[in-house]
Amino acid sequence: MITTMKRRRGRGENEKDAKKQKLLNELGQSQLPYLTPKDDGFHQLWKTKYSKLVLRNAETIPQDVHREVQEAFGLLQKHACLFQDLVRIKGKDFVTPVSRILIGNPGYTYKYLNTRLFTVPWPVEGYEINYSHPEISKACEALIKLNEHLRRETVLALQEQNLSETKGTEDSVVTEKLQEEAAPVTESGCASPDQSAAHVPKNDCADLKERTSYNLTLLNYMDPQRMPFLKQEPYFGMGKMAVSWHHDENLVERSTVAVYSSCREEPDSHEKEAWCGRDPAVWHVALKVAWDIKTPGLAVPLYQGDCYLMLDDMNMTHQHCVLAGHQPRFSSTHRVAECSQGTLPYILGRCNAALENLHGDAALGCLALKSLDIGTIKGVEEIHNEVEFEWLRQFWFQGKRYQKCTDWWDQPMAVLEEHWRKMELMRRKPNQCFIRGPDEGKHAEGKGPHRLMTE
Ligand SMILES: O=C(O)CCC(=O)C(=O)O
């Protein structure tokens, strides 16, 4: 049951609400201005207030990457691998209009809006992965290839931006480069990457690597024709949104988010100039400066195969939303998820630490606690909750969706459940010899958390 996963709202969320309310009060009935490419000042606004948004339009991306990624989207859809998520916003449950699948490093998870998604692993050396169909394997391979392409593009883009921060230098080569950089962003918003790293000031390599090594991608799909009740964008009057205003959560600080966008083009219509503002037939990414009503918003159209990068701290300083067009669209959003508490090795390590307090041998029919120290018992209780609420319930609540793609999580989840069961016994009867035999022990206290949830 969903109610078993209830969580109190944090102070941060209440503060956010207060800020949002203040903003809406200031705004009253009026709407804020925003610019699109057909507005004067669009490129200037981009360059001055949204400079960490970089668009790489489709022509700059290798054809084989386009072909394989677009085929991958089709294959994942054919095998019904994408699902709408049940998320919690301000204590209420919502089903996302977009359908999603998380693909990434084996054993990684990503939590957004209180829902933890588990990666369908992409192929990495050292891991044996059984996919439920060769076409799913092919799709995952295409996405790790895209991931690598976007990582390289991101490093280049970051290097370019570091160059522009060295303004005022005497170095003539750098000055020359600066003049190039200072030129207005091109029509496409794509500043041409300088492939020669020779004059690029040194970045802190370790840091750069950490902030650009995407460890997973969250894929989104939506067909707007099947979603008649999309929310209207509330501040600027930008029209229907597929994804509301947000910052991406749980990412490594100052890490880039890279997005590949794919949607069929709308056939040209004569009504093109009939609307003001953004073209409602075309998908856009929209950006605004967080908690700022003075700077106009920016709506950037996205055509088949375009990519955009939100560099460095842009995901923190700005919010973004996705404005729906008319055609179905896929996107692949590559992220450096902050996984210090989100990987399988992490949670197994936690469980093993808790089970250290267990003494004896289940096979011999007797287990007891080594220590009854209150701190130790509390620690076990914490881990017991963590494995139950952050892992097992999250996993089982999402049903059998992962099995559509792979059996990768089945065995680890069985192990976690077994650990949970032992901790449950430790908690219930802390000072008794509480398991009489392996099979009896297994069933004595009865139920795994997934069963509790479905009751
Ligand atoms: O599809 C996109 O362009 C971005 C989607 C997004 O913002 C998200 O998944 O958090």
The ligand as an ORCA input file, in Angstrom:
! r2SCAN-3c Opt
* xyz 0 1
  O      13.088     15.622    -21.386
  C      13.777     16.597    -21.088
  O      14.205     17.405    -21.928
  C      14.110     16.865    -19.642
  C      13.348     16.005    -18.716
  C      13.546     16.384    -17.292
  O      13.645     17.531    -16.957
  C      13.615     15.335    -16.291
  O      13.466     14.152    -16.616
  O      13.872     15.680    -15.117
*
